[in-house]
Amino acid sequence: MRTVTPKKGEPLMTIDPNIPDLNKTEFARKKAERARAFIAKHGLPKDEKGKKGK
Amino acid sequence: MNIPKYPVFVSDDLLVYEFFSEGPKGRIKKGVFYTRIGKDLYNLGFGDWPDASDELDDSSRSNNEDRDKVLATVASTAIVFTNRFPTAHIFMEGSTAARTRLYQMGIGFNLQEISEDFEVQGFTGEEWGTFRRGRNYSAFLISRK
């Protein structure tokens, strides 16, 4: 059983290769589309790494 | 973080997480996932994950009296995710105003501990700025320090 931990002292998380890939769902596609639309309209913080601001 | 959290199962690529909320309404499966929407930019999706479904429901309110534990568990997924993708920025927007308010309360409640690892910015409706308790936001951007 493989695990990962968020940080020292935190509970371990178990890696499960059988978890369905939610990123392939229609729900994920709609959420991503909505997020992109928000960012296209409002931008991102100007001081963010990568200069993502408007 | 010292707030109790639920045991979590995570996909190989560390993009999809599942856990079970436990309370008066029973055992409710929850899902958290990170979707790449740009260079170093990911959308956080979160909601109930009905059995036998591959789709999340982010419109329901479980009322399982464990909100803080659930939100702390979601926050812990962000740590694992950014351990793997340290330059990623996480975008969060609720599906409804109430949902966004829930995120805001969760961030505010855990702000001291979240701030140990993350910079949190919020969009007020007019501009982005550093997250502060008591202000209302319509979206959030979280980055690893």
Backbone of each chain as ProteinMPNN parsed JSONL, in Angstrom:
{"seq_chain_A": "MRTVTPKKGEPLMTIDPNIPDLNKTEFARKKAERARAFIAKHGLPKDEKGKKGK", "coords_chain_A": {"N_chain_A": [[0.853, -1.187, 0.0], [0.695, 2.106, -0.99], [1.473, 5.348, 0.211], [0.922, 8.864, 0.846], [1.813, 11.891, 2.524], [0.45, 14.919, 3.792], [2.015, 16.745, 5.363], [4.595, 16.691, 7.854], [3.535, 14.848, 10.615], [0.904, 14.858, 9.889], [-2.079, 13.0, 8.968], [-1.655, 10.046, 6.996], [-2.266, 9.697, 3.484], [-3.862, 7.38, 1.383], [-2.781, 5.941, -1.581], [-4.789, 5.147, -4.261], [-5.147, 3.406, -7.068], [-7.499, 2.879, -8.35], [-9.369, 4.849, -8.175], [-11.926, 6.652, -9.757], [-11.355, 8.777, -12.582], [-12.064, 11.865, -12.111], [-11.547, 14.077, -13.605], [-12.19, 13.525, -16.174], [-14.843, 13.821, -16.463], [-18.097, 15.2, -17.316], [-18.887, 17.055, -15.491], [-16.426, 18.038, -14.533], [-15.476, 19.222, -16.856], [-17.328, 21.283, -17.22], [-16.906, 22.753, -14.895], [-14.271, 23.599, -15.284], [-14.582, 25.129, -17.559], [-16.211, 27.169, -16.608], [-14.481, 28.317, -14.725], [-12.424, 29.236, -16.372], [-13.846, 31.145, -17.824], [-14.465, 32.972, -15.832], [-11.907, 33.886, -15.16], [-11.108, 34.934, -17.572], [-12.759, 37.105, -17.677], [-12.267, 38.571, -15.3], [-9.56, 38.42, -14.758], [-6.437, 37.628, -13.081], [-4.662, 37.897, -9.938], [-2.309, 40.529, -10.2], [0.266, 40.348, -9.318], [0.874, 37.74, -9.325], [2.853, 34.766, -9.701], [4.212, 34.133, -12.868], [2.968, 36.134, -14.114], [0.119, 36.499, -14.59], [-1.776, 38.435, -14.647], [-4.298, 40.803, -15.764]], "CA_chain_A": [[0.0, 0.0, 0.0], [1.488, 3.328, -1.069], [0.84, 6.47, 0.891], [1.554, 10.186, 0.845], [1.368, 12.659, 3.684], [0.479, 16.355, 3.504], [3.188, 17.298, 6.015], [4.979, 15.904, 9.022], [2.535, 14.811, 11.676], [-0.443, 14.788, 9.334], [-2.469, 11.629, 8.614], [-1.272, 9.586, 5.672], [-3.302, 9.443, 2.484], [-3.58, 6.13, 0.684], [-2.908, 6.011, -3.043], [-5.684, 4.117, -4.789], [-5.156, 3.554, -8.531], [-8.829, 2.591, -8.9], [-10.273, 5.997, -8.069], [-12.314, 7.162, -11.08], [-10.743, 10.049, -12.946], [-13.116, 12.888, -12.186], [-11.192, 15.086, -14.6], [-12.742, 13.151, -17.478], [-16.301, 13.909, -16.408], [-18.755, 16.415, -17.806], [-18.851, 17.987, -14.363], [-15.108, 18.693, -14.526], [-15.383, 20.076, -18.049], [-18.128, 22.487, -16.978], [-16.235, 23.554, -13.87], [-13.092, 24.227, -15.897], [-15.081, 26.159, -18.481], [-16.688, 28.267, -15.768], [-13.304, 28.966, -14.144], [-11.745, 29.983, -17.445], [-14.672, 32.317, -18.155], [-14.28, 33.942, -14.738], [-10.556, 34.456, -15.258], [-11.075, 35.761, -18.777], [-13.498, 38.338, -17.394], [-11.742, 39.33, -14.16], [-8.117, 38.296, -14.628], [-5.885, 37.046, -11.861], [-3.831, 38.906, -9.26], [-1.242, 40.99, -11.089], [1.595, 40.006, -8.814], [1.058, 36.301, -9.296], [3.927, 34.194, -10.487], [3.788, 33.841, -14.224], [2.366, 37.335, -14.67], [-1.154, 36.128, -15.186], [-2.747, 39.521, -14.531], [-4.904, 41.325, -16.984]], "C_chain_A": [[0.893, 1.242, 0.0], [0.722, 4.473, -0.412], [1.593, 7.766, 0.596], [1.064, 10.91, 2.085], [1.444, 14.141, 3.355], [1.717, 17.015, 4.099], [3.447, 16.473, 7.261], [3.905, 15.99, 10.108], [1.108, 14.719, 11.195], [-0.791, 13.33, 9.005], [-2.024, 11.28, 7.192], [-2.49, 9.504, 4.768], [-2.884, 8.215, 1.685], [-3.783, 6.299, -0.818], [-3.732, 4.825, -3.534], [-5.774, 4.285, -6.31], [-6.532, 3.335, -9.152], [-9.815, 3.747, -8.74], [-10.63, 6.488, -9.467], [-11.71, 8.536, -11.348], [-11.832, 11.107, -13.152], [-12.803, 13.941, -13.235], [-11.719, 14.76, -15.985], [-14.258, 13.286, -17.523], [-16.82, 15.221, -16.998], [-18.752, 17.49, -16.728], [-17.534, 18.762, -14.354], [-14.977, 19.642, -15.708], [-16.139, 21.388, -17.82], [-17.475, 23.384, -15.929], [-15.03, 24.297, -14.455], [-13.51, 25.365, -16.82], [-15.528, 27.396, -17.707], [-15.503, 29.05, -15.18], [-12.584, 29.801, -15.194], [-12.522, 31.249, -17.801], [-14.505, 33.4, -17.089], [-12.947, 34.652, -14.897], [-10.433, 35.342, -16.494], [-11.733, 37.116, -18.514], [-12.796, 39.203, -16.349], [-10.228, 39.289, -14.026], [-7.722, 37.586, -13.357], [-5.034, 38.114, -11.186], [-2.594, 39.248, -10.089], [0.144, 40.593, -10.619], [1.821, 38.503, -8.748], [2.228, 35.861, -10.143], [3.405, 33.894, -11.882], [3.098, 35.019, -14.881], [1.054, 37.034, -15.363], [-2.159, 37.265, -15.169], [-3.237, 40.021, -15.863], [-3.941, 42.199, -17.749]], "O_chain_A": [[1.739, 1.409, 0.878], [-0.505, 4.547, -0.477], [2.743, 7.754, 0.157], [0.014, 10.573, 2.632], [2.394, 14.582, 2.709], [2.402, 17.77, 3.409], [2.617, 15.66, 7.669], [3.439, 17.074, 10.461], [0.193, 14.523, 11.995], [0.106, 12.515, 8.786], [-2.023, 12.132, 6.304], [-3.607, 9.27, 5.231], [-1.711, 8.036, 1.355], [-4.839, 6.748, -1.263], [-3.417, 3.667, -3.261], [-6.418, 5.22, -6.785], [-6.719, 3.575, -10.345], [-10.975, 3.628, -9.132], [-9.738, 6.718, -10.284], [-11.575, 9.354, -10.438], [-12.429, 11.215, -14.223], [-13.709, 14.63, -13.706], [-11.701, 15.61, -16.875], [-14.888, 12.908, -18.511], [-16.087, 16.198, -17.152], [-18.629, 18.68, -17.017], [-17.521, 19.982, -14.191], [-14.43, 20.737, -15.576], [-15.659, 22.463, -18.179], [-17.485, 24.609, -16.049], [-14.803, 25.47, -14.158], [-12.878, 26.421, -16.858], [-15.253, 28.527, -18.108], [-15.517, 30.281, -15.141], [-12.184, 30.935, -14.933], [-11.929, 32.299, -18.049], [-14.417, 34.588, -17.401], [-12.869, 35.876, -14.783], [-9.749, 36.365, -16.473], [-11.317, 38.139, -19.059], [-12.735, 40.424, -16.491], [-9.664, 40.058, -13.247], [-8.556, 37.02, -12.65], [-4.718, 39.132, -11.803], [-1.92, 38.36, -10.612], [1.082, 40.511, -11.413], [2.817, 38.038, -8.194], [2.559, 36.478, -11.156], [2.269, 33.447, -12.042], [2.689, 34.946, -16.04], [0.892, 37.278, -16.559], [-3.288, 37.09, -15.63], [-2.689, 39.719, -16.923], [-4.29, 42.723, -18.806]]}, "seq_chain_B": "MNIPKYPVFVSDDLLVYEFFSEGPKGRIKKGVFYTRIGKDLYNLGFGDWPDASDELDDSSRSNNEDRDKVLATVASTAIVFTNRFPTAHIFMEGSTAARTRLYQMGIGFNLQEISEDFEVQGFTGEEWGTFRRGRNYSAFLISRK", "coords_chain_B": {"N_chain_B": [[-1.698, 21.153, 10.387], [-4.036, 21.332, 13.044], [-6.652, 20.628, 13.191], [-9.033, 18.019, 13.195], [-9.071, 15.479, 10.636], [-10.443, 13.634, 7.874], [-9.695, 10.233, 6.862], [-8.064, 9.833, 3.738], [-8.3, 8.855, 0.337], [-6.335, 8.758, -2.584], [-5.715, 9.474, -6.031], [-3.327, 8.005, -8.337], [-2.024, 10.074, -9.752], [-2.29, 12.195, -8.079], [-4.365, 13.986, -8.378], [-7.035, 13.521, -7.891], [-9.192, 13.065, -5.13], [-10.693, 11.214, -2.483], [-12.976, 10.928, 0.221], [-14.795, 10.094, 3.265], [-17.435, 11.674, 4.768], [-18.687, 11.68, 8.055], [-21.489, 11.552, 10.101], [-24.556, 12.732, 11.647], [-26.221, 12.432, 9.429], [-25.305, 10.22, 8.275], [-22.936, 8.261, 6.354], [-21.156, 9.92, 4.054], [-19.943, 10.105, 0.864], [-17.25, 12.034, -0.367], [-15.733, 14.08, -2.857], [-12.74, 15.491, -4.161], [-11.106, 17.353, -6.608], [-8.533, 18.322, -8.909], [-8.284, 20.326, -11.666], [-6.5, 21.014, -14.534], [-6.333, 24.217, -15.846], [-4.822, 26.026, -17.097], [-1.469, 27.29, -17.629], [0.327, 26.242, -14.92], [-1.947, 26.576, -13.436], [-4.819, 25.6, -11.753], [-8.12, 24.349, -11.337], [-10.064, 23.918, -8.454], [-12.268, 21.394, -7.702], [-15.071, 20.336, -5.817], [-17.232, 18.275, -3.929], [-20.227, 16.355, -3.059], [-20.143, 12.864, -3.685], [-21.985, 10.821, -5.153], [-22.77, 7.361, -4.691], [-22.04, 4.912, -7.192], [-21.808, 6.747, -9.165], [-20.071, 8.783, -11.483], [-19.923, 11.407, -11.33], [-19.653, 14.45, -9.55], [-21.631, 16.166, -7.065], [-22.022, 19.368, -6.506], [-23.856, 21.018, -5.456], [-25.39, 20.304, -3.336], [-26.131, 20.382, 0.186], [-24.777, 18.831, 2.829], [-25.159, 18.92, 5.589], [-24.008, 17.495, 7.728], [-22.935, 18.012, 10.102], [-20.179, 18.339, 10.345], [-18.626, 20.262, 9.225], [-16.2, 21.753, 9.581], [-14.281, 19.769, 9.83], [-14.497, 18.533, 7.357], [-13.747, 20.655, 5.643], [-11.14, 21.08, 6.542], [-10.044, 18.706, 5.735], [-10.246, 18.942, 2.967], [-8.463, 21.068, 2.673], [-6.114, 19.779, 3.358], [-5.736, 18.188, 1.154], [-4.907, 20.052, -0.651], [-2.367, 20.598, 0.196], [-0.99, 18.19, -0.281], [-1.346, 18.101, -3.032], [0.049, 20.415, -3.875], [2.534, 19.775, -2.958], [3.292, 18.015, -4.88], [2.911, 19.561, -7.156], [4.412, 22.203, -7.004], [4.488, 24.812, -8.051], [1.975, 25.401, -8.759], [-1.071, 27.252, -9.007], [-4.09, 27.511, -7.307], [-7.359, 27.755, -8.234], [-10.489, 28.718, -6.959], [-13.95, 28.675, -6.973], [-17.178, 28.936, -5.826], [-20.109, 26.987, -6.677], [-22.428, 28.247, -6.218], [-23.562, 31.276, -4.596], [-23.824, 30.708, -1.921], [-22.221, 28.492, -1.666], [-19.726, 29.549, -2.293], [-19.514, 31.246, -0.141], [-19.292, 29.343, 1.835], [-16.769, 28.283, 1.257], [-15.309, 30.584, 1.799], [-15.758, 30.914, 4.549], [-14.542, 28.602, 5.443], [-11.864, 29.024, 4.704], [-11.372, 31.346, 6.191], [-11.768, 30.405, 8.791], [-9.701, 28.594, 9.05], [-7.517, 30.155, 8.615], [-5.091, 30.949, 9.885], [-3.598, 28.58, 10.037], [-3.641, 27.759, 7.369], [-2.224, 29.833, 6.258], [0.34, 29.276, 6.974], [1.395, 27.725, 5.004], [0.399, 28.638, 2.589], [-0.319, 31.327, 0.282], [-3.148, 33.295, 0.164], [-5.492, 34.674, -1.949], [-8.247, 36.793, -2.668], [-11.133, 37.547, -4.687], [-12.901, 40.465, -4.795], [-15.044, 41.235, -6.211], [-14.474, 43.469, -7.48], [-11.705, 43.665, -7.45], [-8.627, 41.79, -7.037], [-7.185, 40.733, -3.968], [-5.191, 40.321, -0.972], [-6.41, 37.77, 1.102], [-8.707, 38.519, 3.633], [-10.219, 38.155, 6.779], [-13.697, 38.73, 7.245], [-14.216, 40.104, 4.952], [-16.03, 39.949, 1.883], [-15.875, 37.606, -0.736], [-15.775, 36.518, -4.158], [-14.33, 34.641, -5.46], [-11.332, 32.663, -5.216], [-7.76, 32.479, -4.99], [-5.155, 30.336, -4.515], [-1.872, 29.855, -3.49], [1.219, 28.177, -3.131], [3.543, 29.034, -0.59]], "CA_chain_B": [[-2.953, 21.667, 10.922], [-4.451, 20.546, 14.186], [-8.058, 20.27, 13.092], [-9.168, 16.625, 12.748], [-9.342, 15.274, 9.21], [-10.857, 12.284, 7.509], [-8.762, 9.477, 6.013], [-8.249, 10.194, 2.333], [-7.727, 8.05, -0.74], [-5.912, 9.68, -3.632], [-5.336, 8.82, -7.279], [-1.888, 7.929, -8.618], [-1.488, 11.358, -10.22], [-2.544, 13.161, -6.995], [-5.326, 14.99, -8.854], [-8.386, 13.187, -7.437], [-9.172, 12.632, -3.733], [-12.008, 10.858, -1.954], [-13.062, 10.609, 1.651], [-16.171, 9.924, 3.717], [-17.943, 12.462, 5.876], [-19.487, 10.842, 8.953], [-22.249, 12.365, 11.038], [-25.959, 12.341, 11.855], [-26.871, 12.068, 8.168], [-24.702, 8.985, 7.788], [-21.599, 8.263, 5.76], [-21.353, 10.577, 2.756], [-18.698, 10.141, 0.097], [-16.897, 13.354, -0.896], [-14.652, 14.085, -3.842], [-12.001, 16.724, -4.439], [-10.227, 17.113, -7.745], [-7.832, 19.486, -9.447], [-8.317, 20.307, -13.121], [-5.605, 22.011, -15.123], [-7.052, 25.147, -16.723], [-3.837, 26.921, -17.693], [-0.109, 26.997, -17.171], [0.441, 26.34, -13.463], [-3.228, 27.034, -12.917], [-5.734, 24.471, -11.6], [-9.394, 24.605, -10.68], [-10.418, 22.94, -7.436], [-13.658, 20.956, -7.672], [-15.343, 19.661, -4.548], [-18.643, 18.046, -3.71], [-20.639, 14.996, -2.722], [-19.845, 11.925, -4.758], [-22.97, 9.74, -4.957], [-22.35, 6.016, -5.096], [-22.378, 4.476, -8.546], [-21.783, 7.895, -10.066], [-18.756, 9.339, -11.774], [-20.069, 12.855, -11.301], [-19.859, 15.061, -8.237], [-22.743, 17.088, -6.888], [-21.517, 20.452, -5.654], [-24.958, 21.913, -5.116], [-26.095, 19.844, -2.143], [-25.551, 20.678, 1.502], [-24.932, 17.578, 3.559], [-25.574, 19.162, 6.972], [-23.595, 16.328, 8.515], [-22.363, 18.56, 11.334], [-18.725, 18.134, 10.374], [-18.122, 21.186, 8.209], [-14.798, 22.132, 9.763], [-13.452, 18.593, 9.554], [-14.514, 18.359, 5.899], [-12.944, 21.707, 5.016], [-9.741, 20.817, 6.878], [-9.618, 17.587, 4.886], [-10.036, 19.517, 1.63], [-7.224, 21.853, 2.743], [-4.963, 18.859, 3.375], [-5.488, 17.733, -0.226], [-4.16, 21.124, -1.34], [-0.951, 20.461, 0.568], [-0.443, 17.056, -1.047], [-1.331, 18.5, -4.446], [1.132, 21.384, -4.146], [3.826, 19.085, -2.788], [3.583, 17.42, -6.184], [2.921, 20.646, -8.152], [4.679, 23.346, -6.111], [4.287, 26.127, -8.673], [0.565, 25.508, -9.169], [-2.003, 28.146, -8.337], [-5.384, 26.818, -7.229], [-8.503, 28.657, -8.349], [-11.703, 28.178, -6.338], [-15.159, 29.487, -7.044], [-18.322, 28.095, -5.5], [-21.128, 26.878, -7.72], [-23.464, 29.206, -5.832], [-23.055, 32.252, -3.628], [-23.749, 30.029, -0.62], [-21.057, 27.611, -1.707], [-18.55, 30.404, -2.198], [-19.502, 31.683, 1.251], [-18.778, 28.216, 2.61], [-15.31, 28.289, 1.06], [-14.775, 31.752, 2.496], [-15.773, 30.603, 5.977], [-13.526, 27.574, 5.683], [-10.541, 29.652, 4.64], [-11.261, 32.236, 7.329], [-11.67, 29.618, 10.018], [-8.403, 27.91, 9.072], [-6.564, 31.058, 7.974], [-3.766, 30.945, 10.518], [-2.879, 27.369, 9.643], [-3.476, 27.779, 5.914], [-1.206, 30.836, 5.933], [1.677, 28.714, 7.188], [1.858, 27.079, 3.776], [-0.181, 29.197, 1.365], [-0.81, 32.692, 0.128], [-4.541, 33.222, -0.276], [-6.034, 35.922, -2.47], [-9.671, 36.728, -2.946], [-11.672, 38.545, -5.619], [-13.992, 41.13, -4.06], [-16.064, 41.679, -7.157], [-13.821, 44.558, -8.216], [-10.261, 43.45, -7.564], [-8.008, 40.743, -6.227], [-6.37, 41.202, -2.863], [-4.897, 39.327, 0.057], [-7.611, 37.353, 1.836], [-8.865, 39.003, 5.001], [-11.487, 37.782, 7.406], [-14.679, 39.797, 7.317], [-14.518, 40.629, 3.617], [-16.724, 38.969, 1.045], [-15.181, 37.307, -1.987], [-16.514, 35.66, -5.089], [-13.421, 33.592, -5.932], [-10.091, 32.614, -4.432], [-6.585, 31.909, -5.645], [-4.278, 29.857, -3.445], [-0.542, 29.522, -4.012], [2.16, 27.731, -2.106], [4.577, 30.026, -0.263]], "C_chain_B": [[-3.453, 20.749, 12.039], [-5.913, 20.121, 14.139], [-8.164, 18.828, 12.601], [-9.521, 16.546, 11.264], [-9.765, 13.838, 8.984], [-9.736, 11.572, 6.752], [-9.091, 9.72, 4.544], [-7.607, 9.145, 1.424], [-7.444, 8.982, -1.91], [-5.472, 8.903, -4.868], [-3.815, 8.858, -7.463], [-1.286, 9.285, -8.968], [-1.699, 12.503, -9.218], [-3.472, 14.298, -7.434], [-6.736, 14.754, -8.326], [-8.307, 12.574, -6.028], [-10.576, 12.233, -3.315], [-11.911, 10.57, -0.464], [-14.533, 10.541, 2.031], [-16.44, 10.814, 4.922], [-18.812, 11.543, 6.737], [-20.178, 11.717, 9.98], [-23.677, 11.884, 11.117], [-26.668, 11.912, 10.565], [-26.246, 10.813, 7.552], [-23.322, 9.191, 7.212], [-21.737, 8.781, 4.329], [-20.01, 10.69, 2.052], [-18.485, 11.541, -0.493], [-15.75, 13.211, -1.891], [-14.032, 15.465, -3.956], [-11.134, 16.435, -5.651], [-9.68, 18.433, -8.281], [-7.753, 19.337, -10.959], [-7.415, 21.396, -13.664], [-6.387, 22.901, -16.076], [-6.101, 26.147, -17.368], [-2.461, 26.536, -17.184], [-0.009, 27.27, -15.665], [-0.849, 26.833, -12.814], [-4.234, 25.875, -12.924], [-7.015, 24.937, -10.922], [-9.644, 23.518, -9.653], [-11.91, 22.656, -7.524], [-13.891, 20.148, -6.411], [-16.841, 19.44, -4.425], [-18.929, 16.639, -3.236], [-20.439, 14.115, -3.946], [-20.787, 10.723, -4.595], [-22.423, 8.399, -5.433], [-22.836, 5.704, -6.499], [-22.443, 5.647, -9.524], [-20.343, 8.339, -10.287], [-18.787, 10.856, -11.712], [-20.245, 13.334, -9.865], [-21.11, 15.925, -8.257], [-22.254, 18.188, -5.956], [-22.607, 21.444, -5.286], [-25.647, 21.512, -3.806], [-25.374, 20.298, -0.875], [-25.837, 19.476, 2.386], [-25.504, 17.787, 4.954], [-25.225, 17.986, 7.876], [-22.823, 16.737, 9.77], [-20.854, 18.315, 11.462], [-18.023, 19.084, 9.402], [-16.627, 21.463, 8.358], [-13.86, 20.966, 9.457], [-13.378, 18.346, 8.048], [-13.608, 19.391, 5.237], [-11.456, 21.536, 5.329], [-9.197, 19.671, 6.024], [-9.363, 18.074, 3.461], [-8.719, 20.303, 1.608], [-6.001, 20.931, 2.718], [-4.685, 18.304, 1.98], [-4.68, 18.779, -0.997], [-2.671, 21.039, -1.01], [-0.305, 19.33, -0.222], [-0.313, 17.442, -2.525], [-0.152, 19.432, -4.738], [2.511, 20.848, -3.745], [4.273, 18.507, -4.131], [3.734, 18.486, -7.269], [3.182, 21.971, -7.417], [4.469, 24.713, -6.732], [2.832, 26.353, -9.089], [-0.164, 26.566, -8.349], [-3.378, 27.471, -8.408], [-6.496, 27.853, -7.234], [-9.725, 27.975, -7.75], [-12.837, 29.179, -6.485], [-16.326, 28.559, -6.744], [-19.33, 28.063, -6.634], [-22.288, 27.827, -7.453], [-22.836, 30.195, -4.856], [-22.898, 31.593, -2.255], [-22.515, 29.133, -0.556], [-19.755, 28.419, -1.587], [-18.382, 30.918, -0.77], [-18.947, 30.571, 2.15], [-17.26, 28.127, 2.477], [-14.674, 29.422, 1.861], [-14.704, 31.503, 3.997], [-14.688, 29.581, 6.312], [-12.128, 28.148, 5.672], [-10.339, 30.542, 5.862], [-11.031, 31.48, 8.629], [-10.283, 28.996, 10.164], [-7.255, 28.832, 8.653], [-5.163, 30.991, 8.578], [-2.961, 29.732, 10.059], [-2.658, 27.316, 8.136], [-2.331, 28.709, 5.536], [0.212, 30.349, 6.209], [2.261, 28.194, 5.873], [1.452, 27.815, 2.504], [-0.369, 30.71, 1.445], [-2.22, 32.573, -0.434], [-4.977, 34.601, -0.745], [-7.513, 35.725, -2.803], [-10.081, 37.822, -3.911], [-12.925, 39.142, -4.998], [-15.207, 41.431, -4.934], [-15.524, 42.815, -8.002], [-12.343, 44.293, -8.44], [-9.825, 42.272, -6.7], [-7.214, 41.387, -5.098], [-6.125, 40.087, -1.871], [-6.148, 39.038, 0.88], [-7.585, 37.922, 3.255], [-10.212, 38.543, 5.521], [-12.426, 38.987, 7.407], [-14.987, 40.448, 5.976], [-15.194, 39.533, 2.805], [-16.024, 38.838, -0.3], [-16.049, 36.424, -2.87], [-15.634, 34.576, -5.694], [-12.118, 33.715, -5.142], [-8.972, 32.042, -5.294], [-5.566, 31.581, -4.55], [-2.975, 29.391, -4.064], [0.353, 29.103, -2.857], [3.201, 28.812, -1.852], [5.94, 29.528, -0.691]], "O_chain_B": [[-3.301, 19.529, 11.966], [-6.355, 19.33, 14.973], [-7.449, 18.449, 11.673], [-10.18, 17.429, 10.717], [-9.485, 12.949, 9.789], [-8.926, 12.213, 6.083], [-10.259, 9.802, 4.164], [-6.526, 8.626, 1.706], [-8.226, 9.889, -2.192], [-4.924, 7.806, -4.76], [-3.117, 9.644, -6.822], [-0.179, 9.611, -8.539], [-1.327, 13.645, -9.488], [-3.38, 15.419, -6.934], [-7.551, 15.676, -8.31], [-7.485, 11.697, -5.761], [-11.549, 12.85, -3.747], [-10.913, 10.049, 0.033], [-15.408, 10.882, 1.235], [-15.769, 10.723, 5.95], [-19.577, 10.732, 6.216], [-19.537, 12.526, 10.651], [-23.987, 10.765, 10.706], [-27.608, 11.118, 10.608], [-26.613, 10.399, 6.452], [-22.629, 10.157, 7.532], [-22.37, 8.137, 3.493], [-19.067, 11.288, 2.569], [-19.405, 12.148, -1.04], [-14.907, 12.323, -1.766], [-14.722, 16.48, -3.858], [-10.493, 15.385, -5.72], [-10.281, 19.496, -8.125], [-7.224, 18.351, -11.47], [-7.548, 22.563, -13.299], [-7.03, 22.411, -17.004], [-6.54, 27.024, -18.111], [-2.305, 25.588, -16.414], [-0.234, 28.39, -15.207], [-0.815, 27.444, -11.746], [-4.471, 25.251, -13.959], [-6.995, 25.805, -10.05], [-9.462, 22.334, -9.937], [-12.726, 23.573, -7.431], [-13.032, 19.377, -5.983], [-17.633, 20.315, -4.776], [-18.02, 15.833, -3.035], [-20.551, 14.567, -5.085], [-20.422, 9.727, -3.97], [-21.714, 8.314, -6.435], [-23.891, 6.165, -6.934], [-23.061, 5.547, -10.584], [-19.51, 8.273, -9.382], [-17.79, 11.515, -12.008], [-20.916, 12.682, -9.065], [-21.582, 16.354, -9.31], [-22.09, 17.965, -4.757], [-22.327, 22.564, -4.859], [-26.403, 22.299, -3.236], [-24.171, 20.558, -0.878], [-26.992, 19.148, 2.657], [-26.245, 16.943, 5.456], [-26.041, 17.542, 8.684], [-22.156, 15.922, 10.407], [-20.335, 18.111, 12.559], [-16.978, 18.762, 8.836], [-15.88, 21.414, 7.381], [-12.781, 21.155, 8.895], [-12.322, 17.991, 7.525], [-12.797, 19.051, 4.376], [-10.607, 21.815, 4.482], [-8.027, 19.674, 5.639], [-8.39, 17.671, 2.824], [-7.954, 20.216, 0.648], [-4.976, 21.268, 2.126], [-3.542, 17.987, 1.652], [-3.881, 18.447, -1.872], [-1.823, 21.37, -1.838], [0.788, 19.486, -0.766], [0.69, 17.149, -3.175], [0.556, 19.256, -5.729], [3.535, 21.402, -4.145], [5.457, 18.509, -4.47], [4.555, 18.356, -8.176], [2.262, 22.767, -7.233], [4.286, 25.69, -6.006], [2.502, 27.372, -9.696], [0.097, 26.746, -7.159], [-3.767, 26.932, -9.445], [-6.568, 28.715, -6.358], [-9.971, 26.795, -8.001], [-12.701, 30.361, -6.166], [-16.443, 27.498, -7.358], [-19.403, 28.985, -7.447], [-23.042, 28.166, -8.365], [-21.731, 29.983, -4.356], [-21.954, 31.886, -1.522], [-21.857, 29.032, 0.479], [-18.823, 28.03, -0.884], [-17.268, 31.015, -0.255], [-18.221, 30.84, 3.107], [-16.553, 27.923, 3.464], [-13.644, 29.244, 2.511], [-13.71, 31.84, 4.642], [-14.009, 29.688, 7.333], [-11.301, 27.81, 6.519], [-9.285, 30.51, 6.496], [-10.205, 31.869, 9.455], [-9.757, 28.886, 11.272], [-6.153, 28.363, 8.369], [-4.168, 30.979, 7.852], [-1.78, 29.85, 9.732], [-1.603, 26.876, 7.677], [-1.563, 28.423, 4.618], [1.177, 30.945, 5.731], [3.474, 28.224, 5.666], [2.079, 27.643, 1.459], [-0.552, 31.283, 2.519], [-2.456, 31.837, -1.393], [-4.844, 35.582, -0.014], [-7.951, 34.634, -3.168], [-9.467, 38.888, -3.958], [-13.888, 38.432, -4.708], [-16.262, 41.83, -4.44], [-16.03, 43.099, -9.088], [-11.789, 44.646, -9.481], [-10.524, 41.829, -5.789], [-6.64, 42.464, -5.266], [-6.768, 39.039, -1.922], [-6.853, 39.956, 1.299], [-6.588, 37.821, 3.971], [-11.21, 38.542, 4.801], [-11.986, 40.127, 7.554], [-15.913, 41.252, 5.872], [-14.956, 38.344, 3.018], [-15.634, 39.83, -0.916], [-16.924, 35.696, -2.401], [-16.138, 33.681, -6.372], [-11.849, 34.727, -4.496], [-9.203, 31.238, -6.196], [-5.174, 32.446, -3.766], [-2.967, 28.633, -5.033], [0.244, 29.622, -1.746], [3.689, 29.438, -2.793], [6.938, 30.223, -0.501]]}, "name": "protein", "num_of_chains": 2, "seq": "MRTVTPKKGEPLMTIDPNIPDLNKTEFARKKAERARAFIAKHGLPKDEKGKKGKMNIPKYPVFVSDDLLVYEFFSEGPKGRIKKGVFYTRIGKDLYNLGFGDWPDASDELDDSSRSNNEDRDKVLATVASTAIVFTNRFPTAHIFMEGSTAARTRLYQMGIGFNLQEISEDFEVQGFTGEEWGTFRRGRNYSAFLISRK"}
